[in-house]
Amino acid sequence: MKGVLIISDVALDPYTSHGQDGVISKSGKILNDETVEILVQQALSHAEAGADIIAPSDMMDGRVKKIREALEKKSLKDTMILAYTAKYSSNFYGPFRDAVGSSKNLGSNNKDTYQMDYANTRDALNEVQLDISEGADIVMVNLQCLT
């Protein structure tokens, strides 16, 4: 549709029974590589359906590179990637989690093992460089705290 830009969120937390952004092991550990493979398939399905921009919001390591490689392989080179480059583990996500219905599944658990510590600003700068080098067209740093 002319004049309309479609940005598609790529994430698993709205669809998991546990509210986490990825596949978890029996011990509760996030399985990064297994999660990335599913995210790649999700991103491809969105791009093939016409999304102009794919926005992985999960914070798994290496996802931008794997999504970019998959888009290129499928000749979807014009599909852009908007990377959620710095996503902090904070209560600011409460309303979003409520909206997508994942907060009830998350329970008392958190996302500290794969979201960033708001006290460490250096990590955000490193992630910006990494996501750009992996093929992100746009990077986003989400709000970490109010001053």
Secondary structure, DSSP 4 states (H G I P E B T S, - for coil): -TT---EEEE-SGGG-SS--SS-B-TTS-B-HHHHHHHHHHHHHHHHHTT-SEEEE-S--TTHHHHHHHHHHHTT-TT-EEEEEEE-B-SGGGHHHHHHHT-HHHHTT---TTTSBPTT-HHHHHHHHHHHHHHT-SEEEE------
